[in-house]
Amino acid sequence: MSSAFRMYSAKISHVMGMQRHFMLINRDIHPIKTTPSFLSNTVLSKPYFRLPHSLRKPREYETSSSSSLFSSSFCSSSSSSSSSAATTSLSKIGFVGWYLGMIKSWPILTKSVTSSLIYIAADLSSQTIVQESSEPFDFTRTSRMAGYGLIVLGPSLHFWFNFVSKLFPRRDLFSTLKKMVMGQTIYGPTMTVVFFSLNARLQGETGSEIVARLKRDLLPTMLSGIMYWPICDFITFRFIPVHLQPLISNSFSYLWTVYMTYMASLEKAA
């Protein structure tokens, strides 16, 4: 009986050994999950859902360092790109950029020279229209117009526009209309009288002759100005910054100056 029991025990040990052997083989092929349930999702998701290294969220120290590097490189690149863009835009606008810089640095001188050049061009145009083709240009007359624009009109425009802008700083419709009225009733008539009187004096006319000229030419000139200048003043006061208003006014005054130089060149009043 003892031998039979030993044989039975040996069979049981052999069967259990075989089961253990198969369990080891099965564990090598299909590992048993010994991870706790609350970590199983993390363990399983790691090999299947791990993002590439370039797409993973960097660590804290990586973020700060990379952001600082990025910000510095971005600042340098943006500053270089902005400077290159500014250089490109400045090269595109060319003369306009230079002129705006001159207005900022030398406002009175720049506006005076601009007025002088416009008066020169207007007087030459006026002489071309009125005179015969065989007649020479009167450069003495042109020099008088250039001097008037440089010494009188340019500085007066600068101070006038600044004064009106300080008096009525807003550019709404009502303020614009008030500036227009002041221009038509104060500045325009005053500068017309100064222009005719100074030009007549430089031509050698006496005081009585200057008065006679004003009586003859001032009223027609003022009536013509009322038909021309209000629309020009409206555009200038309503839409143009104060530091550019003399330039725009001078641009409008080209046609007006052609007319003014023609009126100033008329013969003495009887």
VOGU-3710 file (C-alpha; in Angstrom, 3 decimals, decimal comma):
1> mssafrmysa> 0,000/0,000/0,000  2,875/2,280/0,749  4,296/1,594/-2,673  0,959/2,438/-4,259  0,805/5,667/-2,268  4,270/6,584/-3,371  3,376/5,948/-7,003  0,267/8,121/-6,621  2,285/10,907/-4,995  4,836/10,723/-7,773
11> kishvmgmqr> 2,089/11,061/-10,401  0,641/14,042/-8,591  4,072/15,655/-8,355  4,669/14,974/-12,035  1,310/16,507/-12,986  1,927/19,562/-10,821  5,406/19,900/-12,291  3,962/19,757/-15,784  1,361/22,377/-14,843  4,071/24,601/-13,416
21> hfmlinrdih> 6,126/24,111/-16,563  3,182/25,079/-18,782  2,426/28,082/-16,585  6,019/29,301/-16,967  5,866/28,887/-20,715  2,490/30,674/-20,855  3,841/33,531/-18,722  6,741/33,999/-21,123  4,392/34,089/-24,067  1,550/36,050/-22,422
31> pikttpsfls> 2,819/37,884/-19,344  0,502/38,020/-16,403  -0,669/41,505/-15,556  0,512/42,220/-12,086  0,033/46,004/-12,376  -2,666/47,505/-10,151  -5,861/48,417/-11,861  -5,462/52,167/-11,321  -2,128/52,030/-13,193  -3,152/49,617/-15,891
41> ntvlskpyfr> -4,416/52,323/-18,250  -1,190/54,259/-17,945  0,943/51,219/-18,556  -1,116/50,142/-21,532  -1,388/53,601/-23,056  2,290/54,362/-22,913  3,561/52,159/-25,760  0,501/52,753/-27,958  -0,267/56,479/-27,449  3,108/58,009/-26,777
51> lphslrkpre> 3,620/61,057/-28,983  6,781/61,569/-30,965  9,523/63,444/-29,184  9,085/66,563/-31,287  5,384/66,723/-30,364  5,647/65,929/-26,677  5,106/68,670/-24,132  8,537/69,687/-22,867  9,467/69,581/-19,256  9,307/72,713/-17,144
61> yetssssslf> 12,961/73,596/-17,440  12,873/72,855/-21,140  9,925/75,217/-21,608  11,567/78,147/-19,856  14,889/77,736/-21,596  13,395/77,117/-24,989  10,988/80,021/-24,576  13,842/82,337/-23,623  15,829/81,171/-26,590  12,800/81,516/-28,795
71> sssfcsssss> 11,995/84,971/-27,458  15,537/86,190/-27,951  15,740/84,760/-31,427  12,293/86,094/-32,193  13,191/89,568/-30,907  16,353/89,640/-32,930  14,633/88,334/-36,017  11,675/90,664/-35,554  13,925/93,658/-34,965  15,982/92,824/-38,005
81> ssssaattsl> 12,875/92,187/-40,060  11,254/95,400/-38,816  14,387/97,394/-39,542  14,646/95,854/-42,980  10,954/96,539/-43,551  11,408/100,129/-42,413  14,396/100,491/-44,717  12,430/99,005/-47,576  9,430/101,241/-46,955  11,690/104,272/-46,597
91> skigfvgwyl> 13,415/103,417/-49,846  10,012/103,101/-51,461  8,709/106,460/-50,307  12,116/108,063/-50,889  11,648/111,807/-51,238  8,461/111,809/-49,148  10,258/110,257/-46,174  13,103/112,724/-46,501  10,683/115,639/-46,723  8,746/114,542/-43,634
101> gmikswpilt> 12,008/114,273/-41,748  12,973/117,778/-42,813  9,593/119,139/-41,695  10,159/117,586/-38,288  13,746/118,844/-37,968  13,501/122,231/-39,732  9,791/123,078/-39,991  9,934/126,805/-40,821  12,848/126,534/-43,242  11,356/123,517/-45,037
111> ksvtssliyi> 7,964/125,159/-45,432  9,559/128,417/-46,585  11,666/126,691/-49,232  8,600/124,726/-50,353  6,599/127,939/-50,750  9,453/129,547/-52,660  9,726/126,628/-55,085  5,978/126,600/-55,665  5,981/130,339/-56,354  8,869/129,927/-58,801
121> aadlssqtiv> 7,032/127,174/-60,668  3,763/129,128/-60,620  5,386/132,319/-61,922  7,162/130,489/-64,730  3,890/128,799/-65,647  2,105/132,152/-65,587  4,711/133,722/-67,864  4,493/130,759/-70,229  0,714/131,156/-70,483  0,613/134,948/-70,899
131> qessepfdft> 3,747/135,832/-72,843  4,471/135,167/-76,461  6,806/132,311/-77,240  9,443/134,713/-78,576  9,550/136,800/-75,388  12,172/135,904/-72,781  11,296/134,993/-69,232  11,348/137,785/-66,689  13,608/136,217/-64,088  13,568/139,375/-61,989
141> rtsrmagygl> 9,845/138,891/-61,541  10,433/135,213/-60,754  13,030/136,110/-58,139  10,526/138,480/-56,486  8,004/135,651/-56,266  10,659/133,287/-54,904  11,638/135,804/-52,239  8,021/136,362/-51,242  7,431/132,628/-50,808  10,673/132,166/-48,882
151> ivlgpslhfw> 10,559/135,177/-46,569  6,858/136,004/-46,175  4,471/133,224/-47,153  6,332/130,164/-45,853  6,852/131,396/-42,273  3,383/132,988/-42,147  1,750/129,690/-43,163  3,656/127,849/-40,446  2,578/130,218/-37,681  -0,948/130,626/-39,004
161> fnfvsklfpr> -1,754/126,926/-39,137  -0,227/126,361/-35,709  -2,215/129,257/-34,287  -5,517/128,059/-35,779  -4,805/124,501/-34,633  -4,240/125,658/-31,053  -7,305/127,894/-31,180  -9,515/125,080/-32,531  -7,637/121,835/-31,829  -10,413/119,531/-33,007
171> rdlfstlkkm> -10,966/118,594/-36,634  -14,707/118,099/-36,544  -17,004/119,812/-39,005  -17,847/122,824/-36,848  -14,200/123,526/-35,983  -13,273/123,150/-39,642  -15,890/125,698/-40,666  -14,598/128,166/-38,058  -11,049/127,755/-39,371  -12,281/128,328/-42,914
181> vmgqtiygpt> -14,079/131,517/-41,918  -10,970/132,822/-40,177  -8,887/132,017/-43,209  -11,235/133,811/-45,599  -11,750/136,870/-43,414  -8,338/137,355/-41,746  -5,426/135,463/-43,271  -6,459/135,522/-46,931  -7,168/139,268/-47,242  -4,098/140,183/-45,168
191> mtvvffslna> -1,713/138,111/-47,266  -3,260/139,395/-50,498  -2,697/142,994/-49,427  0,883/142,178/-48,369  1,564/140,400/-51,659  0,289/143,188/-53,903  1,898/145,940/-51,826  5,302/144,282/-51,501  5,488/143,265/-55,137  4,443/146,779/-56,268
201> rlqgetgsei> 7,047/148,356/-53,991  9,756/146,085/-55,399  8,700/147,217/-58,880  9,263/150,841/-57,852  5,667/151,966/-57,359  4,893/154,769/-54,921  2,465/154,629/-52,018  -0,371/156,262/-53,985  0,195/153,892/-56,860  0,086/150,930/-54,498
211> varlkrdllp> -3,211/152,185/-53,046  -4,618/152,621/-56,535  -3,542/149,069/-57,417  -5,229/147,696/-54,325  -8,422/149,523/-55,144  -8,383/148,050/-58,613  -7,168/144,493/-57,993  -7,967/143,570/-54,389  -11,732/143,071/-54,669  -11,652/140,959/-57,881
221> tmlsgimywp> -8,892/138,859/-56,356  -10,870/138,309/-53,152  -13,981/137,305/-55,102  -11,951/134,798/-57,100  -10,477/133,476/-53,845  -13,928/132,903/-52,381  -14,735/130,656/-55,333  -11,490/128,676/-55,036  -10,189/128,520/-51,465  -13,113/127,264/-49,329
231> icdfitfrfi> -12,958/123,733/-50,754  -9,164/123,741/-50,448  -9,338/124,954/-46,851  -11,980/122,375/-45,996  -9,773/119,525/-47,192  -6,711/120,985/-45,480  -8,291/121,674/-42,087  -10,524/118,596/-41,997  -8,227/115,805/-43,113  -4,588/116,945/-42,988
241> pvhlqplisn> -2,362/116,965/-39,851  -1,224/120,409/-38,822  2,452/119,840/-39,667  1,500/118,953/-43,254  -1,120/121,647/-43,746  1,316/124,218/-45,188  2,454/121,658/-47,768  -1,107/120,891/-48,832  -2,007/124,560/-48,833  1,036/125,312/-50,991
251> sfsylwtvym> 0,033/122,518/-53,338  -3,423/124,047/-53,703  -1,913/127,489/-54,060  -0,036/126,547/-57,240  -3,000/127,359/-59,486  -3,897/130,309/-57,297  -0,339/131,622/-57,489  -0,440/131,439/-61,271  -3,422/133,776/-61,075  -1,833/135,971/-58,382
261> tymaslekaa> 1,425/136,421/-60,257  -0,576/137,369/-63,331  -2,516/139,977/-61,344  0,665/141,308/-59,778  2,272/141,709/-63,181  -0,437/144,004/-64,499  0,392/147,570/-65,350  0,094/150,340/-62,815  -3,366/151,547/-62,020  -4,281/154,828/-63,659
//
